[in-house]
């Protein structure tokens, strides 16, 4: 975490070691993290209780920042492996999202599938693939995506090539989501939730997707003020895939980008650098707060029609172990794309 310096990743302020209360030979690593008061999970739950979904602009804003954070950590060869709404911290005043909880982080594998599940959950108002176990989840995934081909199984996990799956046709994506779901949102989901890891979008490619074009519109504003900084790319980000830069940087900012002495890129219309200052610290990166101020400010929505699908967790077919599950039931997938 000391290597990571990005506005969409919770900041490590300090760390120290301590011994156990009962067994002195036990040593604990304690992390002091930037204080961020809310989570996407609590915001989504608030809307669910009101039988509503998060306004689409906020879905775009949260997911864009998540993909930007993932692109950044993946550029270091780091995978989070536990992407879920509970690990997406929010500042309700600025709508800045910060990725936290790197306890499951590994090298070389990616988080794209899990992010697709988060996007689908925010659009549906509930998780997309239900299941109490790995097998239950896999059944729900097949109900939507259809039975994976032998080649898809080989690319996910060669050890399962001889496993016999029930032959089920894919469910049309437009029937999975509500009628009012934008086609670009559905297109992005299906490009993320692909059995074949190599054909899924990368996080930076996801940022460049047309679903996020509204964020690149200079006239787009939140009900309580301007959007948070979204295009202040660091040199590390600029170098990830230079062919995408013309799509990532809005047309009205072309030619207005400058690199600061710290390696941050800022625009002349928004001089906020990529390093965000913290409002406080705690030991978990989250906090217990009252229900007030957890919703996007001054934004009303209509009650959506009921969803087509029931509920599930974040992660899908596991390329490491198709039967693996955690005690919380939300880490079945470890992407290699």
Secondary structure as GFF3:
##gff-version 3
##sequence-region A 1 337
A	DSSP	beta_strand	12	19	.	.	.	ID=ss1
A	DSSP	beta_strand	27	34	.	.	.	ID=ss2
A	DSSP	beta_strand	38	39	.	.	.	ID=ss3
A	DSSP	alpha_helix	40	49	.	.	.	ID=ss4
A	DSSP	alpha_helix	56	74	.	.	.	ID=ss5
A	DSSP	beta_strand	78	79	.	.	.	ID=ss6
A	DSSP	three_ten_helix	85	87	.	.	.	ID=ss7
A	DSSP	beta_strand	88	91	.	.	.	ID=ss8
A	DSSP	beta_strand	96	99	.	.	.	ID=ss9
A	DSSP	beta_strand	106	107	.	.	.	ID=ss10
A	DSSP	alpha_helix	112	124	.	.	.	ID=ss11
A	DSSP	alpha_helix	134	145	.	.	.	ID=ss12
A	DSSP	alpha_helix	150	156	.	.	.	ID=ss13
A	DSSP	three_ten_helix	158	160	.	.	.	ID=ss14
A	DSSP	alpha_helix	173	176	.	.	.	ID=ss15
A	DSSP	alpha_helix	183	192	.	.	.	ID=ss16
A	DSSP	three_ten_helix	197	199	.	.	.	ID=ss17
A	DSSP	alpha_helix	203	207	.	.	.	ID=ss18
A	DSSP	three_ten_helix	210	212	.	.	.	ID=ss19
A	DSSP	alpha_helix	213	216	.	.	.	ID=ss20
A	DSSP	alpha_helix	235	238	.	.	.	ID=ss21
A	DSSP	three_ten_helix	242	244	.	.	.	ID=ss22
A	DSSP	alpha_helix	245	248	.	.	.	ID=ss23
A	DSSP	three_ten_helix	251	253	.	.	.	ID=ss24
A	DSSP	beta_strand	257	259	.	.	.	ID=ss25
A	DSSP	beta_strand	265	267	.	.	.	ID=ss26
A	DSSP	beta_strand	281	282	.	.	.	ID=ss27
###
